Amino acid sequence: MAADGKPEKSRSLRELLPHVWVFVRPRRKLLALGFVLMAINRLAGLVLPSSLKFLFDDIILKRRVQLLGPLVLAVLGATVVQGITDFSLTQLLSKEAQRLITELRRQVQEHVGRLAVSYYDSTKTGALVSRIMSDVEGLRNLIGTGLVQFAGGILTALFALIILLHISVSLTVLALVILATLGVALNRAFGVIRPIFRQRSKINAEVTGRLTESLAGVRVVKGYHAEKSEAKVFAQGAERLLQNVLKTLTATSVMSLASIVLLGGVSSLIMYFGARKILAGSMSPGSFVQYTAFLALLIAPVFQMVGVGTQLTEAMAGLERTRELMEMMPEDEDARRTVALGRLNGEVVFEDVNFAYNAGRDVLHEIAFSARPGTVTALVGPSGAGKSTVIGLISAFYLPSFGRVLVDGVDLATVRLDSYRTQLGVVLQDTFLFDGTIRENVAFSRPHSLEDRILAACRIARVDEFAETLEKKYETVIGERGVKLSGGQKQRVSIARAILADPRILILDEATSSLDSESEALIQEGLAYLMQGRTTFVIAHRLSTIRRADQILVMEAGRIVERGTHDSLLPLRGRYFDLYTKQYGLETNLFLAPGESVSVEEEPSAESVPAAESGNPLSDAVRLLRTKGT
């Protein structure tokens, strides 16, 4: 929708024809056969109206009964031919249209999967589902029987026109003038309707997107008793879709009304002038009946234009949206990405990197650091400091707006993604598992791995401890997003998946922050194995998990404000010291139940944490919490 609320301007039909030809060309022989069958079908359809003159003038009026049998057999035979060709058309074209839809869905899904992460950041999942599944559906009318039947109606009209001119030129010219007027009006009407169909696809995608979010977050919705508010949001979207449908129904009904009125006028005029010709002796009753029947064949395509034409308009709108999506350049087709990496050593260097999600609004400023192969680099800082953005750049999800990210001395912007990301391993806080078996989710990183390697990864990550207790063991279906597993179990599956991938660069993004102490202890063992000999980047709010990092980068407002190790940063009493002491104080004091002792069994040693200065706001806050707790 444009900013002013008006529908976006659609491409002209001429601009879309090359895209239509892309789908038609591989099937041109099949379509040619379809048109031959259609021509036979339409010629057979001319037998019945042609027989009416003989029926009235020769058999009824002249009582030549001997012609009745052959005439009936001819009509019956033509009807059989029509039935056979119509069946063949459906089998050939309708089935091929469904194959086309399936193929196009596959192409669109594959293409969408190759788009940059930035596209997903600004597009709802449900909207993408709608574009993949719904927008291509109307194309069945381009390759299927819709287009052929429409062309068949026009061909029949041409045959009928020749015969009508042969019977009566004057009556036919009168009918053509009225039909031409109607044709011009319908052409303009379709130009108005097409943007409405395009807008319908967009509204449908938006409504589907919100519905997908609502269903995926059903536990949050129920947790806040927000069923009514979500129902209201969906109802508003459904109402928008309804109003769009009503607009198209109004437009098509107006076109139908105009068609009926004008065609009724044609029939009335033909009846009037035809009757006068019969009374004048210049036309026989049989010729008039025959003329009326062929006139119906001439008029029929006009009604088809309202029905089939609407379907073709919808198909073109869906094709237009699909082509817009397919014309977006996949991230792996960047002309700069020509370097294929071999096995990585794992050295990562940031050279004065700036990055902006939106032009002119940098979220990273002059980020510079080096991570040696096999070392652990921890990123700490408050939410919004830019830690995840740095990880996104390391993962090649984004490109710097200034500066370079080097991997083994090669600019990551020039690297072929297939040679790089296969050597990445990622373990996230919000573990994403697919609706499949435990085995399938572990093997996701290496689908063709041998069974013993999959089981070895499961043992290292302690997946076997719970999987072996299940009835179907590793063949247990875990549900959408792993809903049948606990948080710790899902994280262990995620770690097993990363172990199986055998990455050279490992990314741990809040991998244990949402787990209880017991689950974290189990998972830390798997993470320790996973990190051995790999260049690892860790984001953690629990600073206790990154004490052993080779370097710690403290980030704030998109800048690195401190760097060093745990032991070197604490004595500086800088930002890292503030974060560490604040978190330690909260962890030891915040969650005391009323009546519990406030004594702390173990305090940080003087060597590790310098004494807090008198009047420290954190100390005051902790004392206040202790007082309220007692």
C-alpha positions as CSV (number, residue, x, y, z in Angstrom):
1,M,0.0,0.0,0.0
2,A,1.3,3.4,-0.9
3,A,1.9,6.0,1.7
4,D,-1.3,7.8,0.7
5,G,-3.3,4.7,1.2
6,K,-3.9,4.0,-2.5
7,P,-3.1,0.6,-4.0
8,E,0.4,0.2,-5.4
9,K,0.6,0.7,-9.1
10,S,0.7,-2.6,-10.9
11,R,2.9,-3.5,-13.8
12,S,1.3,-3.4,-17.2
13,L,0.4,-6.7,-18.9
14,R,3.0,-6.1,-21.5
15,E,5.7,-6.0,-18.8
16,L,4.5,-9.3,-17.3
17,L,4.3,-11.2,-20.6
18,P,8.0,-12.1,-20.6
19,H,7.6,-13.6,-17.2
20,V,4.5,-15.5,-18.3
21,W,6.5,-16.9,-21.3
22,V,9.1,-18.3,-18.8
23,F,6.5,-20.7,-17.6
24,V,4.8,-21.3,-20.9
25,R,7.9,-22.0,-23.0
26,P,8.8,-25.4,-21.4
27,R,5.2,-26.4,-21.9
28,R,4.6,-24.9,-25.4
29,K,4.2,-28.4,-27.1
30,L,1.7,-29.4,-24.4
31,L,-0.2,-26.1,-24.8
32,A,-0.1,-26.5,-28.6
33,L,-1.7,-29.9,-28.3
34,G,-4.2,-28.4,-25.9
35,F,-5.1,-25.7,-28.5
36,V,-5.5,-28.4,-31.2
37,L,-7.9,-30.4,-28.9
38,M,-9.7,-27.2,-28.1
39,A,-10.1,-26.3,-31.8
40,I,-11.6,-29.8,-32.5
41,N,-13.8,-29.3,-29.5
42,R,-15.1,-26.0,-30.7
43,L,-15.6,-27.2,-34.3
44,A,-17.6,-30.1,-32.9
45,G,-19.6,-27.6,-31.0
46,L,-20.7,-25.9,-34.2
47,V,-22.6,-29.0,-35.4
48,L,-25.6,-28.5,-33.1
49,P,-26.4,-24.8,-34.1
50,S,-25.7,-25.6,-37.7
51,S,-28.2,-28.4,-37.7
52,L,-31.0,-26.1,-36.6
53,K,-31.6,-24.7,-40.0
54,F,-32.0,-28.2,-41.5
55,L,-34.2,-29.2,-38.6
56,F,-36.7,-26.4,-39.1
57,D,-36.6,-25.7,-42.9
58,D,-36.1,-29.2,-44.3
59,I,-37.3,-31.7,-41.7
60,I,-40.2,-29.8,-40.0
61,L,-41.4,-27.4,-42.7
62,K,-40.7,-29.7,-45.7
63,R,-41.4,-32.9,-43.8
64,R,-38.2,-34.7,-45.0
65,V,-38.3,-37.1,-42.1
66,Q,-35.6,-39.4,-43.7
67,L,-33.0,-36.7,-42.7
68,L,-33.9,-36.7,-39.0
69,G,-31.9,-39.9,-38.2
70,P,-28.6,-38.9,-39.8
71,L,-29.0,-35.4,-38.3
72,V,-29.5,-36.7,-34.8
73,L,-26.5,-39.1,-35.2
74,A,-24.3,-36.2,-36.5
75,V,-25.2,-34.2,-33.4
76,L,-24.7,-37.1,-31.1
77,G,-21.3,-37.9,-32.7
78,A,-20.2,-34.3,-32.3
79,T,-21.3,-34.3,-28.7
80,V,-19.1,-37.4,-28.1
81,V,-16.1,-35.7,-29.7
82,Q,-16.7,-32.7,-27.5
83,G,-16.8,-34.8,-24.4
84,I,-13.6,-36.7,-25.3
85,T,-11.6,-33.6,-26.1
86,D,-12.9,-31.8,-23.0
87,F,-11.8,-34.8,-20.8
88,S,-8.4,-34.8,-22.6
89,L,-7.9,-31.1,-22.0
90,T,-8.6,-31.5,-18.3
91,Q,-6.2,-34.4,-18.0
92,L,-3.4,-32.7,-19.9
93,L,-3.6,-29.1,-18.8
94,S,-5.2,-29.1,-15.4
95,K,-2.7,-31.7,-14.1
96,E,0.2,-29.9,-15.7
97,A,-1.0,-26.7,-14.1
98,Q,-0.8,-28.3,-10.7
99,R,2.7,-29.6,-11.5
100,L,3.6,-26.0,-12.4
101,I,2.3,-24.7,-9.1
102,T,4.3,-27.3,-7.2
103,E,7.4,-26.5,-9.1
104,L,7.0,-22.8,-8.7
105,R,6.4,-23.2,-4.9
106,R,9.6,-25.2,-4.7
107,Q,11.5,-22.5,-6.7
108,V,10.1,-19.6,-4.6
109,Q,10.9,-21.4,-1.3
110,E,14.4,-22.2,-2.4
111,H,14.9,-18.6,-3.5
112,V,13.5,-17.2,-0.3
113,G,15.8,-19.5,1.7
114,R,18.8,-17.8,-0.1
115,L,17.8,-14.2,0.7
116,A,19.8,-12.2,3.1
117,V,18.9,-12.2,6.8
118,S,18.0,-8.5,6.6
119,Y,15.0,-9.4,4.4
120,Y,13.7,-11.7,7.2
121,D,14.3,-9.0,9.7
122,S,11.6,-6.8,7.9
123,T,9.2,-9.5,6.7
124,K,6.8,-11.6,8.8
125,T,7.0,-15.4,8.6
126,G,3.3,-15.7,7.8
127,A,3.6,-13.2,5.0
128,L,6.3,-15.4,3.4
129,V,4.2,-18.5,3.8
130,S,1.4,-16.8,2.0
131,R,3.6,-15.7,-0.8
132,I,5.0,-19.1,-1.3
133,M,1.7,-21.0,-1.0
134,S,-1.0,-18.7,-2.1
135,D,0.4,-16.2,-4.7
136,V,1.3,-19.0,-7.1
137,E,-2.1,-20.7,-6.9
138,G,-3.7,-18.5,-9.5
139,L,-1.2,-19.5,-12.2
140,R,-3.2,-22.7,-12.8
141,N,-5.4,-20.4,-14.9
142,L,-2.5,-19.4,-17.1
143,I,-1.3,-23.0,-17.9
144,G,-4.5,-24.9,-17.1
145,T,-7.9,-25.0,-18.9
146,G,-8.8,-21.4,-17.9
147,L,-6.6,-19.7,-20.6
148,V,-7.3,-22.4,-23.2
149,Q,-11.0,-22.3,-22.6
150,F,-10.9,-18.5,-22.9
151,A,-9.0,-18.8,-26.2
152,G,-11.4,-21.5,-27.2
153,G,-14.4,-19.1,-26.6
154,I,-12.7,-16.5,-28.8
155,L,-12.1,-19.1,-31.6
156,T,-15.7,-20.2,-31.4
157,A,-16.7,-16.5,-31.7
158,L,-14.6,-16.1,-34.8
159,F,-16.2,-19.2,-36.4
160,A,-19.6,-17.9,-35.4
161,L,-18.9,-14.5,-36.8
162,I,-18.0,-15.9,-40.2
163,I,-21.3,-17.8,-40.3
164,L,-23.3,-14.8,-39.0
165,L,-21.9,-12.6,-41.7
166,H,-22.8,-15.2,-44.3
167,I,-26.4,-15.3,-43.0
168,S,-27.0,-11.6,-42.5
169,V,-24.4,-8.8,-42.8
170,S,-26.7,-6.1,-41.5
171,L,-27.8,-7.9,-38.3
172,T,-24.2,-8.9,-37.6
173,V,-22.8,-5.4,-37.9
174,L,-25.5,-4.1,-35.5
175,A,-24.5,-6.8,-33.0
176,L,-20.7,-6.1,-33.4
177,V,-21.1,-2.4,-32.6
178,I,-22.8,-3.1,-29.3
179,L,-20.3,-5.9,-28.4
180,A,-17.3,-3.7,-29.3
181,T,-18.6,-1.0,-26.9
182,L,-19.0,-3.6,-24.1
183,G,-15.5,-5.0,-24.8
184,V,-13.8,-1.5,-24.4
185,A,-15.7,-1.0,-21.1
186,L,-14.6,-4.5,-19.8
187,N,-11.0,-3.8,-20.7
188,R,-11.0,-0.6,-18.6
189,A,-12.8,-2.4,-15.8
190,F,-10.1,-5.1,-15.6
191,G,-7.5,-2.4,-15.3
192,V,-9.3,-1.1,-12.2
193,I,-9.8,-4.6,-10.7
194,R,-6.2,-5.8,-11.0
195,P,-4.7,-3.5,-8.3
196,I,-7.5,-4.6,-6.0
197,F,-6.5,-8.3,-6.5
198,R,-2.9,-7.4,-5.9
199,Q,-3.9,-5.6,-2.7
200,R,-5.9,-8.7,-1.6
201,S,-2.7,-10.8,-1.8
202,K,-0.9,-8.3,0.4
203,I,-3.7,-8.2,3.0
204,N,-3.9,-11.9,3.0
205,A,-0.2,-12.2,3.6
206,E,-0.4,-9.7,6.5
207,V,-3.3,-11.5,8.1
208,T,-1.7,-14.9,7.7
209,G,1.5,-13.4,9.2
210,R,-0.2,-12.2,12.4
211,L,-2.2,-15.4,12.7
212,T,1.1,-17.5,12.4
213,E,2.7,-15.3,15.2
214,S,-0.4,-15.7,17.4
215,L,-0.5,-19.5,17.0
216,A,3.3,-19.8,17.6
217,G,3.1,-17.7,20.7
218,V,-0.1,-19.4,22.1
219,R,1.5,-19.9,25.5
220,V,2.3,-16.2,25.8
221,V,-1.2,-15.3,24.7
222,K,-2.8,-17.7,27.2
223,G,-0.3,-16.7,29.9
224,Y,-1.5,-13.1,29.7
225,H,-5.2,-14.1,29.0
226,A,-5.0,-12.2,25.7
227,E,-7.2,-14.5,23.7
228,K,-9.8,-11.7,23.2
229,S,-7.3,-9.1,22.1
230,E,-5.7,-11.5,19.6
231,A,-9.2,-12.4,18.3
232,K,-9.9,-8.7,17.9
233,V,-6.6,-8.2,15.9
234,F,-7.4,-11.1,13.7
235,A,-11.0,-9.9,13.2
236,Q,-9.7,-6.5,12.1
237,G,-7.5,-8.2,9.5
238,A,-10.3,-10.5,8.3
239,E,-12.5,-7.5,8.0
240,R,-9.9,-5.7,5.8
241,L,-9.8,-8.8,3.6
242,L,-13.6,-9.0,3.5
243,Q,-13.8,-5.3,2.3
244,N,-11.3,-6.1,-0.4
245,V,-13.3,-9.1,-1.6
246,L,-16.5,-7.1,-1.5
247,K,-14.9,-4.5,-3.7
248,T,-14.0,-7.1,-6.3
249,L,-17.5,-8.6,-6.1
250,T,-19.1,-5.2,-6.6
251,A,-16.9,-4.6,-9.6
252,T,-17.5,-8.0,-11.2
253,S,-21.2,-7.8,-10.5
254,V,-21.4,-4.3,-12.2
255,M,-19.6,-5.8,-15.2
256,S,-22.0,-8.7,-15.2
257,L,-24.9,-6.4,-15.0
258,A,-23.6,-4.2,-17.9
259,S,-23.0,-7.4,-19.9
260,I,-26.5,-8.7,-19.4
261,V,-28.2,-5.4,-20.2
262,L,-26.2,-4.8,-23.3
263,L,-26.5,-8.4,-24.5
264,G,-30.2,-8.3,-23.8
265,G,-30.4,-5.2,-25.9
266,V,-28.6,-7.1,-28.7
267,S,-31.0,-10.0,-28.5
268,S,-34.0,-7.6,-28.5
269,L,-32.8,-5.8,-31.6
270,I,-31.9,-9.0,-33.4
271,M,-35.4,-10.4,-32.6
272,Y,-37.0,-7.2,-33.9
273,F,-35.1,-6.9,-37.1
274,G,-35.0,-10.7,-37.7
275,A,-38.8,-11.0,-37.4
276,R,-39.2,-8.2,-39.9
277,K,-36.9,-10.0,-42.3
278,I,-38.9,-13.2,-42.0
279,L,-42.1,-11.3,-42.6
280,A,-40.5,-9.7,-45.6
281,G,-39.5,-13.1,-46.9
282,S,-35.7,-12.3,-46.9
283,M,-35.0,-14.8,-44.1
284,S,-36.4,-18.3,-43.4
285,P,-37.5,-19.3,-39.9
286,G,-34.7,-21.9,-39.9
287,S,-32.1,-19.3,-40.8
288,F,-33.3,-17.1,-38.0
289,V,-33.1,-19.9,-35.4
290,Q,-29.7,-20.8,-36.7
291,Y,-28.6,-17.1,-36.6
292,T,-29.8,-16.8,-33.0
293,A,-27.9,-19.9,-32.0
294,F,-24.6,-18.7,-33.6
295,L,-25.2,-15.2,-32.0
296,A,-25.2,-17.0,-28.6
297,L,-21.8,-18.5,-29.5
298,L,-20.5,-15.0,-30.5
299,I,-21.8,-13.5,-27.2
300,A,-20.6,-16.3,-24.9
301,P,-16.9,-15.1,-24.8
302,V,-18.1,-11.8,-23.4
303,F,-19.5,-13.6,-20.3
304,Q,-16.3,-15.6,-20.2
305,M,-14.3,-12.4,-20.1
306,V,-16.1,-11.5,-16.8
307,G,-15.5,-15.0,-15.3
308,V,-12.2,-16.3,-16.7
309,G,-10.9,-12.8,-17.2
310,T,-11.2,-12.2,-13.4
311,Q,-9.4,-15.4,-12.8
312,L,-6.6,-14.4,-15.2
313,T,-6.4,-11.0,-13.6
314,E,-5.9,-12.6,-10.2
315,A,-3.3,-14.9,-11.7
316,M,-1.4,-12.0,-13.1
317,A,-1.5,-10.2,-9.7
318,G,-0.1,-13.3,-8.0
319,L,2.6,-13.6,-10.7
320,E,3.5,-10.0,-10.3
321,R,4.1,-10.4,-6.5
322,T,5.9,-13.7,-7.1
323,R,8.3,-12.1,-9.7
324,E,9.0,-9.2,-7.3
325,L,10.2,-11.8,-4.8
326,M,12.1,-13.8,-7.3
327,E,13.9,-10.7,-8.6
328,M,15.5,-10.0,-5.2
329,M,19.1,-11.0,-5.3
330,P,20.1,-14.0,-3.1
331,E,23.0,-13.3,-0.7
332,D,25.1,-16.0,-2.3
333,E,24.9,-14.4,-5.8
334,D,26.8,-11.2,-4.8
335,A,29.3,-10.7,-7.6
336,R,32.0,-10.1,-4.9
337,R,31.7,-13.6,-3.4
338,T,34.2,-15.5,-5.5
339,V,36.7,-16.9,-2.9
340,A,36.2,-20.5,-1.9
341,L,37.7,-21.2,1.5
342,G,39.4,-24.5,2.4
343,R,39.5,-25.8,6.0
344,L,39.7,-22.8,8.3
345,N,42.3,-22.2,10.9
346,G,39.8,-19.9,12.6
347,E,41.5,-16.5,12.8
348,V,38.9,-13.7,12.9
349,V,39.8,-10.0,12.6
350,F,37.6,-6.9,12.7
351,E,39.2,-3.8,11.1
352,D,37.4,-0.6,12.2
353,V,34.0,-2.0,11.4
354,N,30.9,0.2,11.3
355,F,27.4,-1.2,10.7
356,A,23.9,0.2,10.3
357,Y,20.7,-1.7,9.9
358,N,19.2,1.5,8.4
359,A,21.3,3.9,6.4
360,G,22.8,6.8,8.4
361,R,22.1,5.2,11.8
362,D,25.2,3.1,12.8
363,V,24.8,0.6,15.6
364,L,28.4,-0.4,15.6
365,H,31.3,2.1,15.7
366,E,34.9,1.4,14.9
367,I,34.9,-2.2,16.1
368,A,38.5,-3.6,16.0
369,F,39.8,-6.8,17.5
370,S,41.5,-10.0,16.6
371,A,40.6,-13.6,17.7
372,R,43.4,-16.1,17.3
373,P,42.6,-19.7,16.1
374,G,41.4,-21.9,18.9
375,T,40.8,-19.1,21.4
376,V,37.6,-18.0,23.2
377,T,36.4,-14.4,22.8
378,A,33.6,-13.3,25.1
379,L,31.3,-10.4,24.3
380,V,29.7,-8.7,27.4
381,G,27.6,-5.6,27.9
382,P,24.1,-4.5,28.5
383,S,21.2,-5.3,26.1
384,G,21.4,-3.2,22.9
385,A,25.2,-2.8,23.1
386,G,25.7,-4.5,19.7
387,K,26.9,-8.0,20.8
388,S,24.4,-9.9,18.6
389,T,25.2,-7.6,15.7
390,V,28.9,-8.5,15.9
391,I,27.9,-12.2,15.9
392,G,25.7,-11.5,12.9
393,L,28.7,-10.1,11.0
394,I,30.9,-13.1,12.0
395,S,28.2,-15.3,10.7
396,A,28.1,-13.3,7.4
397,F,24.5,-12.5,7.9
398,Y,25.3,-8.8,7.3
399,L,28.1,-6.9,5.6
400,P,29.8,-3.9,7.3
401,S,28.9,-0.5,6.1
402,F,32.6,0.5,6.7
403,G,35.7,-1.6,7.5
404,R,36.3,-5.3,7.0
405,V,35.8,-8.6,8.7
406,L,38.6,-11.0,7.9
407,V,38.7,-14.8,8.3
408,D,42.1,-16.3,7.9
409,G,43.1,-13.1,6.2
410,V,40.3,-13.1,3.6
411,D,37.7,-10.4,3.5
412,L,34.4,-12.1,4.5
413,A,32.5,-10.0,2.0
414,T,34.4,-11.8,-0.9
415,V,33.9,-15.3,0.5
416,R,31.5,-17.9,-1.0
417,L,29.0,-18.6,1.7
418,D,28.8,-22.3,1.0
419,S,32.5,-22.7,1.8
420,Y,32.3,-20.6,5.0
421,R,29.0,-21.4,6.8
422,T,29.5,-25.1,6.6
423,Q,32.4,-24.5,9.0
424,L,30.3,-22.5,11.4
425,G,28.5,-23.9,14.5
426,V,25.8,-22.0,16.4
427,V,24.2,-22.6,19.7
428,L,21.6,-20.1,20.7
429,Q,19.6,-19.3,23.8
430,D,16.3,-19.8,22.0
431,T,17.0,-23.2,20.6
432,F,15.1,-23.9,17.4
433,L,14.2,-27.5,16.8
434,F,12.1,-28.9,14.0
435,D,9.0,-31.0,14.3
436,G,10.8,-34.3,13.7
437,T,12.6,-36.9,15.6
438,I,15.6,-36.4,18.0
439,R,17.8,-38.1,15.4
440,E,16.7,-35.8,12.6
441,N,17.3,-32.7,14.7
442,V,20.8,-33.8,15.7
443,A,21.6,-34.8,12.1
444,F,20.3,-31.5,10.7
445,S,23.8,-30.0,10.5
446,R,25.2,-33.1,8.7
447,P,22.2,-35.0,7.2
448,H,24.3,-37.7,5.6
449,S,26.4,-38.5,8.7
450,L,26.9,-42.1,9.7
451,E,24.8,-43.5,12.6
452,D,27.8,-44.0,15.0
453,R,28.8,-40.3,14.5
454,I,25.3,-39.1,15.4
455,L,25.2,-41.3,18.5
456,A,28.7,-40.2,19.5
457,A,27.6,-36.5,19.3
458,C,24.5,-37.4,21.4
459,R,26.7,-39.1,24.1
460,I,29.1,-36.1,24.3
461,A,26.1,-33.7,24.7
462,R,24.4,-36.0,27.2
463,V,21.4,-36.4,24.9
464,D,21.5,-40.2,25.5
465,E,20.7,-39.7,29.2
466,F,17.1,-38.8,28.4
467,A,16.7,-40.1,24.8
468,E,17.4,-43.7,25.9
469,T,14.6,-43.5,28.5
470,L,12.0,-42.7,25.9
471,E,9.9,-45.5,24.3
472,K,11.1,-44.8,20.7
473,K,14.5,-43.5,21.9
474,Y,16.1,-41.3,19.1
475,E,13.0,-41.8,16.9
476,T,10.8,-39.9,19.3
477,V,9.0,-37.0,17.6
478,I,9.6,-33.9,19.7
479,G,6.9,-31.6,18.3
480,E,7.0,-28.2,16.8
481,R,10.0,-26.2,18.1
482,G,10.8,-29.2,20.4
483,V,7.8,-28.5,22.6
484,K,7.8,-32.0,24.1
485,L,11.3,-31.5,25.6
486,S,12.5,-29.4,28.5
487,G,14.7,-26.4,28.1
488,G,17.8,-28.3,29.1
489,Q,17.0,-31.2,26.8
490,K,16.4,-28.9,23.8
491,Q,19.8,-27.2,24.5
492,R,21.6,-30.6,24.7
493,V,20.1,-31.5,21.3
494,S,21.3,-28.2,19.9
495,I,24.8,-28.8,21.3
496,A,24.8,-32.3,19.8
497,R,23.9,-30.8,16.5
498,A,26.8,-28.4,16.7
499,I,29.2,-31.2,17.7
500,L,28.2,-33.2,14.7
501,A,28.8,-30.2,12.4
502,D,32.5,-30.2,13.6
503,P,32.8,-26.4,13.1
504,R,36.0,-24.4,13.0
505,I,34.3,-21.3,14.3
506,L,31.8,-21.7,17.1
507,I,29.2,-19.1,18.3
508,L,27.5,-19.5,21.7
509,D,24.8,-16.8,22.0
510,E,23.4,-16.9,25.6
511,A,23.6,-20.7,25.3
512,T,22.9,-21.4,29.0
513,S,21.3,-18.2,30.4
514,S,17.7,-19.6,30.5
515,L,18.6,-22.9,32.2
516,D,18.6,-23.9,35.9
517,S,21.9,-24.6,37.6
518,E,21.6,-28.4,37.2
519,S,20.9,-28.2,33.5
520,E,23.6,-25.7,33.0
521,A,26.2,-27.9,34.8
522,L,25.4,-30.8,32.4
523,I,25.4,-28.6,29.3
524,Q,28.7,-26.9,30.3
525,E,30.4,-30.3,29.9
526,G,29.2,-30.6,26.4
527,L,30.1,-27.0,25.6
528,A,33.6,-27.5,27.0
529,Y,34.1,-30.4,24.6
530,L,32.6,-28.5,21.8
531,M,34.9,-25.5,22.3
532,Q,38.2,-27.5,22.3
533,G,40.4,-26.4,19.4
534,R,37.8,-24.1,17.9
535,T,37.7,-20.3,17.7
536,T,34.8,-19.5,19.9
537,F,32.7,-16.4,20.4
538,V,30.5,-16.3,23.5
539,I,27.7,-13.9,24.5
540,A,26.7,-14.4,28.1
541,H,24.9,-12.3,30.7
542,R,26.1,-14.7,33.3
543,L,29.6,-13.4,33.6
544,S,30.7,-16.4,35.6
545,T,30.5,-18.5,32.4
546,I,33.2,-16.4,30.6
547,R,35.9,-16.0,33.3
548,R,38.2,-18.4,31.4
549,A,37.9,-16.5,28.1
550,D,41.1,-15.6,26.4
551,Q,39.8,-12.2,25.8
552,I,36.7,-10.3,26.9
553,L,35.3,-7.4,24.9
554,V,33.1,-5.1,26.9
555,M,30.6,-3.3,24.6
556,E,28.4,-0.4,25.2
557,A,26.4,1.7,22.7
558,G,28.0,-0.1,19.8
559,R,31.6,0.4,20.9
560,I,34.3,-1.7,22.6
561,V,34.9,0.3,25.8
562,E,37.2,-2.3,27.5
563,R,39.1,-5.4,26.5
564,G,41.3,-7.9,28.4
565,T,40.9,-11.0,30.5
566,H,38.8,-11.4,33.6
567,D,41.8,-11.0,35.9
568,S,43.1,-8.0,34.1
569,L,39.7,-6.2,33.8
570,L,38.5,-6.4,37.4
571,P,41.3,-4.3,39.0
572,L,40.6,-1.5,36.5
573,R,37.2,-0.9,38.3
574,G,35.7,0.0,35.0
575,R,32.6,-1.1,33.1
576,Y,33.4,-4.8,33.4
577,F,33.9,-4.4,37.2
578,D,30.5,-2.7,37.5
579,L,28.8,-5.4,35.5
580,Y,30.5,-8.2,37.4
581,T,30.0,-6.9,40.9
582,K,26.4,-5.8,40.1
583,Q,25.5,-9.3,38.9
584,Y,27.3,-11.0,41.8
585,G,25.4,-8.9,44.3
586,L,22.1,-9.6,42.7
587,E,22.7,-13.3,42.4
588,T,23.7,-13.7,46.0
589,N,21.1,-11.3,47.6
590,L,18.1,-10.7,45.3
591,F,16.2,-13.9,45.6
592,L,16.3,-14.5,49.4
593,A,13.0,-15.6,50.8
594,P,11.6,-13.7,53.8
595,G,13.1,-15.1,57.0
596,E,16.2,-16.6,55.3
597,S,19.6,-15.7,56.5
598,V,21.4,-13.0,54.6
599,S,24.8,-14.3,55.4
600,V,26.8,-15.2,52.4
601,E,28.8,-18.4,52.6
602,E,31.3,-17.4,50.0
603,E,32.3,-13.9,48.9
604,P,34.7,-13.1,46.1
605,S,38.3,-13.0,47.3
606,A,40.0,-9.7,47.7
607,E,42.3,-10.7,44.9
608,S,39.4,-11.3,42.4
609,V,37.0,-8.5,43.4
610,P,38.3,-5.3,45.1
611,A,36.3,-4.0,48.0
612,A,33.4,-1.8,47.0
613,E,33.9,1.8,47.7
614,S,31.9,3.4,50.5
615,G,28.7,4.8,49.3
616,N,28.5,2.6,46.2
617,P,24.9,2.8,45.0
618,L,24.9,-1.0,44.4
619,S,25.8,-1.7,48.0
620,D,23.1,0.6,49.2
621,A,20.6,-1.2,46.9
622,V,21.7,-4.6,48.2
623,R,21.4,-3.5,51.8
624,L,17.9,-2.2,51.2
625,L,16.9,-5.6,49.6
626,R,18.3,-7.4,52.6
627,T,16.4,-5.3,55.0
628,K,13.2,-5.9,53.2
629,G,13.9,-9.6,53.0
630,T,14.2,-9.8,56.8
